[in-house]
Each structure stands twice: as structure tokens, then as C-alpha cells.
Amino acid sequence: MCSENDAINPSKAYIDQEPLRLPATPSRKLLEHALLLIAREHGGDTSCAKAAEQELACWRAANPSHESAYQWALRAWACSDARALRDHVPIPPTQAERGIRVRRDRRRVIATLGIAGIAAGVGRWFWSQSVQELVLQTERAQLLSKELSDGSQVDLGAHTTAHVLYYADRREVRLNRGEARFVVQPDAKRPFIVTTDWGRVRVVGTVFSVAARDGHMSVAVAEGRVEVWANHKAGRPFDTDSASPSVMLGPGDAIQTDHQGLGDPRRIQTADVGAWRQGWLVFDGTRLPEAIDRWNDYMTKPLVLGADPALDTLRLTGSFPMRDPDAFLSSLPKILPIKMAQRADGVVVIRAR
């Protein structure tokens, strides 16, 4: 069974690529204006470049938001290395030639496309680049709590893998497996999006959880409102990018999506959203295979379901302490028509009664 030391052990959780911290995200209008001034510094003759440099200095000093936009724009310009112009100018082949060739390539394209064209090209490239990237992963019987660079909080349950990508105009989390609870800081300019194989969730600021396991996505909301898209409709793939949300959820709402599409909304206790953070596994009409799958994330020796199809139809309701799986096992035959047997290797097998 799961020992107390194994139940919560965030020290083994895996975190990769700590965030790059930059000034507050500027508006697209300010960023593009800063890029335009920077582009003018790199194009035309010396007098035009000098005038642009002076104009840029005055513009930066006029407002703190201008300076923030300049810092973002400068990073976009410096990091692009002419990559925004790849369709027009080849990338320099060697590191030694890189600096000279990049400057020459930019001047050539500025002359061809115009200063506004090159600034827009770098701007489009910039908005597609991530400014924070994290890989978060927990193993069996491990939890992880992580504060992101914008102040949002993500808590991972056991056996969970998530990929965090923050962009200048949006925040995205790809939940590959497991479950996570999110406390999202409001940012109207950068919605917070969680994607799984079965759907997509979008919010601006709220508290909610998403789980991806056993062939479906589960979403539960504690605070605020979230939009949910299903990746399938009537068993067919569905383009969520060009469609309105499949459903809007508020506090106490929960729903599941799978390869057939969107399930029926249901009501839950808001305190149960992410209850595993407090050491509880909560089930509300949960199919027995899914409940066992969740328990197995926290147990050193997994429970095994027998082959009887009747087990798939059983549903479990109740709250159980994660640190006492024996209590769960002893109560299960009292709740459902099942029986259990322990194999020689210590694994417990659950069969229909």
C-alpha cells in the first residue's frame, strides 16, 4: 500500500526550463509602434536612422508603458535574427557570418518591403514565440505546487504531466495526463487555455481543475467562469478553433468530454475541486474503473479490476483519505457489489460479486 512518505513527495517532481521574466506585456499597438521605430533605426541613411533613434528615446521617456513595449520589441528584434524574414532572405549558414549577414539581410528586406512591412513581420514572429516554458511532471504518489511567472498557481496531482507555454498574447497549458488545479490571475489581454486530447478550456481568471485520463477530459469549476470546447462531436473530430464554446461553466459546475463529444453538465461541491491537495479523493457517481485508476496514481501496488463487464457499470460516491488506502479497500465491498482477493505478490484484485 501507499506509505505516508510516498503519499506526498514533491521533491521528486520534475520541473524544466524556469520562466524568463520580462516587463508587463504591452498592447499590440504599442509593441508594433516600438518595432516600427527600431526598424527605422536599421533602415535608410544615417540621418534617418539618427532621427529615429532620437524619436525612440523621447517616446520611451514619455511613459513607463512605452519603455515596457520597447523592451519587448527589442527582444523580438534581437531574437528574430531575420527568422521573421525567412521567406524572403535565407538564414546565414555559419555563426561567424551571422551578425554581418543578419544586419545586411534586414537592410535589404527593409528596402524591398518597407519599414512598416519589416516591423509587422517581426511583430507576427514575436507574437508566436513563447516567453515562458515549463515542463511539469509528477510520479506516483507525488504532488507538486508551482507558481507561474504571472502569479497564477498550478497544482499537479500524482502521475501527471503538463507542458506550460506562455506567449505575449495568451497562456497555454497542455495537460497530457493526470489532473491539475489552476488558480488563474486575471489578464484580459492573455486568456488562460488548457488543452487535452479530448477538449479545450479557456478562462481569464478563475479557480478550476482539469483531468485527462481513462479516455476523457473532466472539468470542474470552483470560482469564476470557464469556456469548454469538445474536440469531438457525435463521434467525429471537431474544429474547436473556429467554433463557439461548447458550454460555459460557473462555480459548482462540472462536465466531461470524450471521443463521442460533450457529456451532460452536473453539479458538484466547490470544495471538492482539487480535494486531493488536502489529502482526499472525492468521487461523485464516478465509474469504478476511473475511481480505481485515480487510486492507482497514489499506490505503490496498483489495484486490478477483474474482467467482468459488470464492473464497468458500477459507480462510486464518497470521500476517502489518500493516506489510508486500506480504509478505502475495506469499505468498498460495503458500498458496491464486489469482492476482493489478494494475490501472492500482494496485488489486490477486484471482482464482481
C-alpha positions as CSV (number, residue, x, y, z in Angstrom):
1,M,0.0,0.0,0.0
2,C,0.9,3.7,-0.2
3,S,3.0,4.8,2.7
4,E,2.7,8.2,4.3
5,N,6.1,9.2,3.0
6,D,5.1,8.2,-0.5
7,A,1.7,10.0,-0.5
8,I,3.1,13.5,-1.0
9,N,6.6,13.8,-2.2
10,P,7.0,16.9,-4.4
11,S,10.8,16.8,-4.1
12,K,10.9,14.2,-6.9
13,A,8.6,16.1,-9.2
14,Y,10.2,17.3,-12.4
15,I,10.4,21.0,-13.5
16,D,12.3,22.1,-16.5
17,Q,13.1,25.5,-18.1
18,E,12.4,28.1,-15.5
19,P,10.5,31.2,-16.8
20,L,12.1,34.2,-18.4
21,R,10.8,37.3,-16.6
22,L,10.0,40.4,-18.7
23,P,8.1,43.6,-18.1
24,A,4.3,43.5,-18.3
25,T,3.0,42.5,-21.7
26,P,2.4,45.6,-23.8
27,S,-0.6,46.2,-26.1
28,R,-0.2,45.1,-29.7
29,K,-0.4,48.8,-30.8
30,L,2.5,49.9,-28.5
31,L,4.6,46.9,-29.4
32,E,4.2,47.5,-33.2
33,H,5.0,51.2,-32.8
34,A,8.2,50.3,-30.9
35,L,9.1,47.8,-33.6
36,L,8.5,50.5,-36.3
37,L,10.9,52.9,-34.6
38,I,13.5,50.1,-34.2
39,A,13.1,49.2,-37.8
40,R,13.7,52.8,-38.9
41,E,16.9,52.8,-36.9
42,H,18.1,49.9,-39.1
43,G,16.9,51.3,-42.4
44,G,17.6,54.2,-44.7
45,D,20.5,56.6,-44.5
46,T,22.4,57.7,-41.4
47,S,20.4,60.9,-40.9
48,C,17.1,59.0,-41.0
49,A,18.5,56.4,-38.5
50,K,19.7,59.2,-36.2
51,A,16.3,60.9,-36.3
52,A,14.6,57.6,-35.5
53,E,16.9,57.0,-32.6
54,Q,16.1,60.4,-31.1
55,E,12.4,59.9,-31.6
56,L,12.6,56.5,-30.0
57,A,14.4,57.9,-27.0
58,C,11.8,60.6,-26.5
59,W,8.9,58.1,-26.9
60,R,10.5,55.8,-24.3
61,A,10.8,58.5,-21.8
62,A,7.3,59.8,-22.2
63,N,5.5,56.9,-20.5
64,P,6.6,53.8,-18.5
65,S,4.4,51.6,-20.8
66,H,6.4,52.8,-23.7
67,E,9.6,51.6,-22.1
68,S,8.0,48.3,-21.4
69,A,6.9,48.0,-25.0
70,Y,10.4,48.9,-26.1
71,Q,12.0,46.1,-24.0
72,W,9.6,43.6,-25.5
73,A,10.2,44.9,-29.0
74,L,13.9,45.0,-28.6
75,R,13.9,41.3,-27.5
76,A,11.7,40.4,-30.6
77,W,14.1,42.3,-32.9
78,A,17.2,40.8,-31.4
79,C,15.9,37.2,-31.1
80,S,14.4,37.1,-34.6
81,D,17.8,37.0,-36.3
82,A,16.0,37.6,-39.5
83,R,13.8,34.5,-38.9
84,A,10.7,36.6,-39.4
85,L,12.0,37.2,-42.9
86,R,12.8,33.6,-43.7
87,D,10.5,33.6,-46.7
88,H,12.5,36.4,-48.2
89,V,16.1,36.0,-47.1
90,P,17.9,32.8,-46.2
91,I,19.3,32.3,-42.7
92,P,23.1,32.9,-42.5
93,P,24.8,29.5,-42.8
94,T,27.6,30.0,-40.3
95,Q,27.9,31.6,-36.8
96,A,30.9,33.7,-37.9
97,E,28.9,35.4,-40.7
98,R,25.7,35.7,-38.7
99,G,26.0,39.2,-37.3
100,I,27.1,40.8,-40.5
101,R,24.7,38.8,-42.7
102,V,21.7,39.5,-40.4
103,R,22.2,43.2,-40.5
104,R,22.7,43.2,-44.3
105,D,19.6,40.9,-44.8
106,R,17.5,43.3,-42.7
107,R,18.6,46.3,-44.6
108,R,17.9,44.5,-47.9
109,V,14.4,43.5,-46.9
110,I,13.6,46.9,-45.4
111,A,14.5,48.4,-48.7
112,T,12.2,45.9,-50.5
113,L,9.3,45.6,-48.2
114,G,9.4,49.0,-46.4
115,I,10.0,49.8,-42.8
116,A,6.3,49.1,-41.8
117,G,6.5,45.7,-43.6
118,I,9.6,44.6,-41.7
119,A,8.2,45.8,-38.4
120,A,5.0,43.9,-39.0
121,G,6.9,40.8,-40.0
122,V,9.0,40.8,-36.8
123,G,5.8,41.5,-34.8
124,R,4.0,38.5,-36.2
125,W,7.0,36.4,-35.4
126,F,7.2,37.7,-31.9
127,W,3.6,37.0,-31.0
128,S,4.2,33.4,-32.0
129,Q,7.1,32.9,-29.6
130,S,6.8,31.7,-26.1
131,V,8.2,33.9,-23.3
132,Q,7.9,31.2,-20.6
133,E,8.2,27.4,-21.0
134,L,7.9,24.8,-18.2
135,V,7.6,21.0,-18.2
136,L,5.9,19.9,-15.0
137,Q,5.8,16.2,-14.1
138,T,4.9,14.1,-11.1
139,E,5.3,10.4,-10.5
140,R,3.2,8.0,-8.5
141,A,2.2,9.2,-5.0
142,Q,3.7,12.7,-5.6
143,L,2.1,16.2,-5.7
144,L,3.5,19.4,-7.0
145,S,2.6,23.1,-6.4
146,K,4.1,25.7,-8.8
147,E,3.6,29.5,-9.0
148,L,3.9,30.7,-12.6
149,S,5.5,34.0,-13.6
150,D,2.2,35.9,-13.8
151,G,1.2,34.8,-10.3
152,S,-1.1,32.0,-11.4
153,Q,-0.9,28.8,-9.4
154,V,-0.9,25.2,-10.8
155,D,-1.2,22.2,-8.5
156,L,-0.5,18.8,-10.1
157,G,-1.9,15.5,-8.8
158,A,0.1,12.3,-8.9
159,H,1.2,10.8,-12.1
160,T,0.6,14.0,-14.1
161,T,2.5,15.6,-17.0
162,A,1.8,19.2,-18.2
163,H,3.6,21.5,-20.6
164,V,3.3,25.2,-19.8
165,L,3.8,27.7,-22.7
166,Y,3.2,31.5,-22.1
167,Y,3.1,33.8,-25.1
168,A,2.8,37.5,-25.3
169,D,-1.0,37.3,-26.1
170,R,-2.0,34.0,-24.4
171,R,-1.2,31.5,-21.7
172,E,-1.4,27.8,-22.6
173,V,-1.1,24.5,-20.7
174,R,-1.1,21.2,-22.4
175,L,-2.3,18.5,-19.9
176,N,-1.0,15.2,-21.3
177,R,-2.1,13.0,-18.4
178,G,-3.4,13.3,-14.9
179,E,-5.1,16.1,-13.1
180,A,-4.3,19.7,-12.2
181,R,-5.9,22.5,-10.3
182,F,-5.4,26.1,-11.6
183,V,-5.8,29.4,-9.8
184,V,-5.5,31.9,-12.7
185,Q,-4.6,35.5,-12.3
186,P,-6.9,37.8,-14.4
187,D,-5.4,39.1,-17.6
188,A,-7.9,40.2,-20.2
189,K,-5.1,40.5,-22.8
190,R,-3.8,37.0,-22.2
191,P,-6.5,34.3,-21.8
192,F,-5.5,31.1,-20.0
193,I,-6.1,27.9,-22.1
194,V,-5.8,24.3,-21.1
195,T,-5.8,21.6,-23.8
196,T,-6.1,17.8,-23.7
197,D,-6.7,15.2,-26.3
198,W,-10.5,15.5,-25.7
199,G,-11.1,19.2,-25.4
200,R,-10.0,22.7,-24.6
201,V,-10.8,25.1,-21.7
202,R,-10.4,28.9,-21.7
203,V,-10.6,31.4,-18.9
204,V,-9.4,34.9,-18.0
205,G,-9.2,34.4,-14.2
206,T,-10.8,31.7,-12.0
207,V,-10.2,28.5,-10.0
208,F,-10.8,25.2,-11.7
209,S,-9.5,21.7,-12.3
210,V,-8.9,19.6,-15.4
211,A,-8.2,15.9,-15.5
212,A,-7.2,13.8,-18.6
213,R,-7.4,10.1,-18.1
214,D,-9.4,7.0,-19.0
215,G,-10.3,8.3,-22.4
216,H,-11.9,11.6,-21.3
217,M,-11.4,15.1,-20.0
218,S,-13.1,16.3,-16.8
219,V,-13.5,20.0,-15.9
220,A,-14.7,21.3,-12.5
221,V,-15.1,24.9,-11.5
222,A,-14.7,26.3,-8.0
223,E,-14.7,30.1,-8.8
224,G,-15.4,32.2,-11.9
225,R,-16.5,31.0,-15.3
226,V,-14.8,28.9,-17.9
227,E,-15.5,28.1,-21.6
228,V,-15.2,24.4,-22.7
229,W,-14.8,23.0,-26.2
230,A,-15.1,19.3,-27.0
231,N,-12.6,18.0,-29.6
232,H,-15.3,15.6,-30.9
233,K,-19.0,15.9,-31.8
234,A,-21.2,12.9,-32.3
235,G,-18.1,10.7,-32.5
236,R,-16.3,12.8,-35.2
237,P,-13.3,15.2,-34.8
238,F,-14.4,18.8,-34.3
239,D,-12.5,22.0,-35.1
240,T,-12.6,23.9,-31.9
241,D,-10.5,26.9,-33.2
242,S,-13.3,28.1,-35.4
243,A,-16.3,27.4,-33.2
244,S,-18.0,29.0,-30.2
245,P,-17.6,27.3,-26.8
246,S,-19.5,24.0,-26.4
247,V,-20.6,25.1,-23.0
248,M,-20.0,27.8,-20.3
249,L,-19.4,26.6,-16.7
250,G,-19.8,28.5,-13.5
251,P,-19.0,27.8,-9.8
252,G,-20.1,24.3,-8.8
253,D,-20.4,23.1,-12.5
254,A,-18.6,20.0,-13.9
255,I,-18.6,18.3,-17.2
256,Q,-16.7,15.5,-19.1
257,T,-15.7,15.3,-22.8
258,D,-14.6,12.2,-24.7
259,H,-14.3,10.9,-28.2
260,Q,-18.1,10.9,-28.5
261,G,-18.3,14.6,-27.6
262,L,-19.6,16.6,-24.7
263,G,-21.3,15.0,-21.7
264,D,-24.1,16.4,-19.5
265,P,-23.2,19.2,-17.0
266,R,-23.6,18.2,-13.4
267,R,-23.4,20.0,-10.0
268,I,-20.6,19.4,-7.5
269,Q,-19.4,20.9,-4.2
270,T,-16.9,23.6,-5.0
271,A,-14.8,22.4,-2.0
272,D,-14.3,19.1,-3.8
273,V,-12.4,20.8,-6.7
274,G,-8.8,19.7,-6.3
275,A,-9.6,18.0,-3.0
276,W,-6.6,15.7,-3.5
277,R,-4.5,18.8,-2.5
278,Q,-5.9,18.3,1.0
279,G,-5.3,14.6,1.0
280,W,-8.8,13.4,-0.1
281,L,-10.0,11.5,-3.2
282,V,-13.7,12.5,-3.8
283,F,-16.0,10.5,-6.1
284,D,-19.5,11.6,-7.2
285,G,-21.1,8.9,-9.3
286,T,-17.7,8.0,-10.7
287,R,-17.3,4.9,-12.8
288,L,-15.5,2.2,-10.8
289,P,-12.7,1.8,-13.4
290,E,-12.0,5.6,-13.3
291,A,-12.0,5.6,-9.5
292,I,-9.5,2.7,-9.4
293,D,-7.4,4.5,-11.9
294,R,-7.2,7.5,-9.7
295,W,-6.4,5.5,-6.6
296,N,-3.6,3.7,-8.5
297,D,-1.9,7.1,-9.0
298,Y,-1.2,7.1,-5.3
299,M,-0.5,3.5,-4.5
300,T,2.8,1.6,-4.8
301,K,1.0,-1.6,-5.7
302,P,-1.9,-1.0,-8.2
303,L,-5.4,-2.3,-7.7
304,V,-6.5,-4.6,-10.5
305,L,-10.1,-4.9,-11.9
306,G,-11.3,-8.3,-13.0
307,A,-12.6,-9.0,-16.5
308,D,-16.3,-9.0,-15.6
309,P,-18.1,-6.3,-17.7
310,A,-20.5,-5.7,-14.8
311,L,-17.6,-3.8,-13.0
312,D,-17.6,-1.2,-15.8
313,T,-21.2,-0.2,-14.9
314,L,-20.7,0.3,-11.2
315,R,-20.4,3.9,-9.9
316,L,-18.8,5.1,-6.7
317,T,-19.7,8.1,-4.5
318,G,-17.8,9.1,-1.4
319,S,-14.7,10.8,0.1
320,F,-11.7,8.8,1.1
321,P,-8.4,9.8,2.8
322,M,-5.5,9.2,0.4
323,R,-3.1,8.3,3.3
324,D,-5.3,5.3,4.3
325,P,-6.0,3.2,1.2
326,D,-6.7,0.2,3.5
327,A,-9.8,2.1,4.7
328,F,-11.0,2.5,1.2
329,L,-10.5,-1.2,0.4
330,S,-12.3,-2.3,3.5
331,S,-15.3,-0.1,2.8
332,L,-15.6,-0.8,-1.0
333,P,-17.4,-4.2,-0.6
334,K,-19.9,-2.5,1.7
335,I,-20.7,0.2,-0.9
336,L,-20.6,-1.9,-4.1
337,P,-21.4,-5.5,-5.1
338,I,-17.7,-6.5,-5.3
339,K,-15.3,-8.9,-3.7
340,M,-11.6,-8.7,-3.4
341,A,-8.7,-11.2,-3.3
342,Q,-5.0,-10.7,-2.7
343,R,-2.5,-12.4,-4.9
344,A,0.7,-13.9,-3.7
345,D,2.6,-10.7,-4.9
346,G,0.4,-8.6,-2.7
347,V,-1.7,-7.1,-5.5
348,V,-5.4,-6.8,-4.7
349,V,-7.8,-8.0,-7.5
350,I,-11.4,-6.6,-7.5
351,R,-14.1,-8.9,-8.9
352,A,-17.9,-8.7,-9.3
353,R,-19.9,-10.4,-6.5
